[in-house]
Amino acid sequence: MATTYSDADAIADIPNALYDVLRARFVVLAGVTDAVGAERKALWDEIDRREKEVAIKLRIGALSAADLVLYQSVINSPTFSRN
């Protein structure tokens, strides 16, 4: 079950909110945080995999013209390292 977060549901006056409301919002927010964390990790793992693949191909001279077009955004990324 996916957790949906809406800032429209956020508690405007946290100090005066009922305890049960605080707990419920905390649980919802924790679920959203977990989902976002999992997606962030999946995205980072794929970015890392692609950067390593390109770096290896560059190192051994196996980057074809088609690969160069495909991986141009990876190569031009400020976080990409050829090492």
Secondary structure in CASP SS format (residue, H / E / C, confidence):
PFRMAT SS
TARGET T0000
AUTHOR 0000-0000-0000
METHOD secondary structure of the structure
MODEL  1
M C 1.00
A C 1.00
T C 1.00
T C 1.00
Y C 1.00
S C 1.00
D H 1.00
A H 1.00
D H 1.00
A C 1.00
I C 1.00
A C 1.00
D C 1.00
I H 1.00
P H 1.00
N H 1.00
A C 1.00
L C 1.00
Y H 1.00
D H 1.00
V H 1.00
L H 1.00
R H 1.00
A H 1.00
R H 1.00
F H 1.00
V H 1.00
V H 1.00
L H 1.00
A H 1.00
G H 1.00
V H 1.00
T H 1.00
D H 1.00
A H 1.00
V H 1.00
G H 1.00
A H 1.00
E H 1.00
R H 1.00
K H 1.00
A H 1.00
L H 1.00
W H 1.00
D H 1.00
E H 1.00
I H 1.00
D H 1.00
R H 1.00
R H 1.00
E H 1.00
K H 1.00
E H 1.00
V H 1.00
A H 1.00
I H 1.00
K H 1.00
L H 1.00
R H 1.00
I H 1.00
G C 1.00
A C 1.00
L C 1.00
S C 1.00
A H 1.00
A H 1.00
D H 1.00
L H 1.00
V H 1.00
L H 1.00
Y H 1.00
Q H 1.00
S H 1.00
V H 1.00
I H 1.00
N C 1.00
S C 1.00
P C 1.00
T C 1.00
F C 1.00
S C 1.00
R C 1.00
N C 1.00
END
